[in-house]
Amino acid sequence: MKKLKEVLLNIIQLWYFKYVVVCVLGILIVGFLDENSVLSHFNNVNRIGELREEIVKYEEINAKNKEQIRKLQEDPKAIEKIARERYFMKADDEDIFVLSDEGEEEVSPEPKPVKNETAK
C-alpha cells in the first residue's frame, strides 16, 4: 500500500502531469461527451446511409408515379381502368362483384340490409 502511494505521489509531482491530465480530459470530452463527438459522428454517418436508401426508394416511387401520370394523360381508358380497380366505380349498365379472401364467412342466401343514414 505504501509503494502505491509513493508511486502516485511521484507521478503527481512530475512537471508534465498537469498537461497529461488536460490532454486526456480534452480527448474524453471531444471523443465522447461533446455534441460533435466521435460517437455522434458515427451515428450521423449511419443516418446519412439510411437517408440515402430512402432517397433511392422515393425516387423509384416518383418514377413510377410519373409514368402513371404520362399514361393517364395519353390514354383516357387508363382513367377508367383506375376508377374501376381502385374505387370500384362502374358504368350504369353493369354490376360489380368484389371478391375477398379475408376470413371464410358463411355465405347467406339473403343479402345483408344496407343502412342508409340520412340527416333529418
One Martini backbone bead per residue (centre of mass of N, CA, C, O) as a GRO file, in nm:
protein
  120
    1MET     BB    1   0.057   0.064  -0.020
    2LYS     BB    2   0.303   0.252  -0.003
    3LYS     BB    3   0.398   0.219  -0.294
    4LEU     BB    4   0.147   0.339  -0.428
    5LYS     BB    5   0.169   0.618  -0.300
    6GLU     BB    6   0.451   0.683  -0.410
    7VAL     BB    7   0.384   0.661  -0.708
    8LEU     BB    8   0.160   0.875  -0.715
    9LEU     BB    9   0.335   1.110  -0.611
   10ASN     BB   10   0.542   1.100  -0.840
   11ILE     BB   11   0.342   1.154  -1.068
   12ILE     BB   12   0.223   1.425  -0.963
   13GLN     BB   13   0.524   1.569  -0.950
   14LEU     BB   14   0.531   1.595  -1.231
   15TRP     BB   15   0.560   1.850  -1.468
   16TYR     BB   16   0.352   1.694  -1.698
   17PHE     BB   17   0.083   1.606  -1.560
   18LYS     BB   18  -0.118   1.840  -1.628
   19TYR     BB   19  -0.104   1.790  -1.939
   20VAL     BB   20  -0.211   1.504  -1.941
   21VAL     BB   21  -0.483   1.560  -1.809
   22VAL     BB   22  -0.584   1.765  -2.017
   23CYS     BB   23  -0.565   1.579  -2.264
   24VAL     BB   24  -0.749   1.351  -2.165
   25LEU     BB   25  -1.001   1.526  -2.116
   26GLY     BB   26  -1.021   1.636  -2.403
   27ILE     BB   27  -1.058   1.363  -2.542
   28LEU     BB   28  -1.314   1.278  -2.389
   29ILE     BB   29  -1.492   1.513  -2.467
   30VAL     BB   30  -1.461   1.496  -2.779
   31GLY     BB   31  -1.517   1.179  -2.807
   32PHE     BB   32  -1.801   1.156  -2.601
   33LEU     BB   33  -1.955   1.437  -2.490
   34ASP     BB   34  -1.986   1.586  -2.730
   35GLU     BB   35  -2.185   1.678  -3.003
   36ASN     BB   36  -1.901   1.633  -3.188
   37SER     BB   37  -1.841   1.347  -3.161
   38VAL     BB   38  -1.750   1.041  -3.261
   39LEU     BB   39  -2.022   0.904  -3.206
   40SER     BB   40  -2.198   1.111  -3.361
   41HIS     BB   41  -2.057   1.069  -3.629
   42PHE     BB   42  -2.138   0.771  -3.669
   43ASN     BB   43  -2.441   0.822  -3.653
   44ASN     BB   44  -2.452   1.016  -3.897
   45VAL     BB   45  -2.346   0.818  -4.108
   46ASN     BB   46  -2.578   0.616  -4.077
   47ARG     BB   47  -2.808   0.815  -4.142
   48ILE     BB   48  -2.715   0.884  -4.427
   49GLY     BB   49  -2.753   0.599  -4.539
   50GLU     BB   50  -3.056   0.579  -4.486
   51LEU     BB   51  -3.137   0.834  -4.653
   52ARG     BB   52  -3.032   0.729  -4.924
   53GLU     BB   53  -3.225   0.489  -4.940
   54GLU     BB   54  -3.482   0.663  -4.937
   55ILE     BB   55  -3.423   0.820  -5.193
   56VAL     BB   56  -3.429   0.579  -5.383
   57LYS     BB   57  -3.717   0.491  -5.319
   58TYR     BB   58  -3.858   0.767  -5.397
   59GLU     BB   59  -3.755   0.773  -5.690
   60GLU     BB   60  -3.907   0.519  -5.780
   61ILE     BB   61  -4.189   0.621  -5.712
   62ASN     BB   62  -4.174   0.872  -5.891
   63ALA     BB   63  -4.136   0.724  -6.160
   64LYS     BB   64  -4.403   0.567  -6.149
   65ASN     BB   65  -4.590   0.816  -6.130
   66LYS     BB   66  -4.501   0.949  -6.396
   67GLU     BB   67  -4.588   0.714  -6.575
   68GLN     BB   68  -4.886   0.721  -6.494
   69ILE     BB   69  -4.942   1.010  -6.584
   70ARG     BB   70  -4.870   0.967  -6.879
   71LYS     BB   71  -5.090   0.753  -6.932
   72LEU     BB   72  -5.333   0.934  -6.851
   73GLN     BB   73  -5.281   1.153  -7.074
   74GLU     BB   74  -5.295   0.948  -7.327
   75ASP     BB   75  -5.521   0.750  -7.180
   76PRO     BB   76  -5.858   0.742  -7.104
   77LYS     BB   77  -5.884   0.435  -7.014
   78ALA     BB   78  -5.703   0.452  -6.760
   79ILE     BB   79  -5.901   0.600  -6.580
   80GLU     BB   80  -6.115   0.380  -6.584
   81LYS     BB   81  -5.941   0.156  -6.465
   82ILE     BB   82  -5.879   0.294  -6.193
   83ALA     BB   83  -6.171   0.338  -6.105
   84ARG     BB   84  -6.240   0.033  -6.098
   85GLU     BB   85  -6.006  -0.082  -5.913
   86ARG     BB   86  -5.996   0.132  -5.665
   87TYR     BB   87  -6.323   0.258  -5.659
   88PHE     BB   88  -6.560   0.084  -5.774
   89MET     BB   89  -6.652   0.173  -6.044
   90LYS     BB   90  -6.932   0.222  -6.276
   91ALA     BB   91  -7.146   0.159  -6.496
   92ASP     BB   92  -7.486   0.168  -6.552
   93ASP     BB   93  -7.488  -0.146  -6.701
   94GLU     BB   94  -7.337  -0.261  -6.432
   95ASP     BB   95  -7.176  -0.499  -6.222
   96ILE     BB   96  -7.019  -0.550  -5.898
   97PHE     BB   97  -6.772  -0.785  -5.779
   98VAL     BB   98  -6.636  -0.855  -5.459
   99LEU     BB   99  -6.348  -1.029  -5.382
  100SER     BB  100  -6.255  -1.219  -5.084
  101ASP     BB  101  -6.009  -1.375  -4.852
  102GLU     BB  102  -6.124  -1.270  -4.594
  103GLY     BB  103  -6.236  -1.483  -4.440
  104GLU     BB  104  -6.466  -1.753  -4.368
  105GLU     BB  105  -6.772  -1.685  -4.441
  106GLU     BB  106  -7.088  -1.712  -4.449
  107VAL     BB  107  -7.321  -1.776  -4.699
  108SER     BB  108  -7.599  -1.600  -4.763
  109PRO     BB  109  -7.890  -1.577  -4.948
  110GLU     BB  110  -7.921  -1.313  -4.802
  111PRO     BB  111  -7.889  -0.997  -4.801
  112LYS     BB  112  -7.762  -0.740  -4.647
  113PRO     BB  113  -7.856  -0.471  -4.500
  114VAL     BB  114  -7.856  -0.130  -4.575
  115LYS     BB  115  -7.748   0.152  -4.412
  116ASN     BB  116  -7.921   0.463  -4.428
  117GLU     BB  117  -7.795   0.771  -4.342
  118THR     BB  118  -7.989   1.053  -4.258
  119ALA     BB  119  -8.067   1.372  -4.240
  120LYS     BB  120  -8.333   1.559  -4.055
   0.00000   0.00000   0.00000
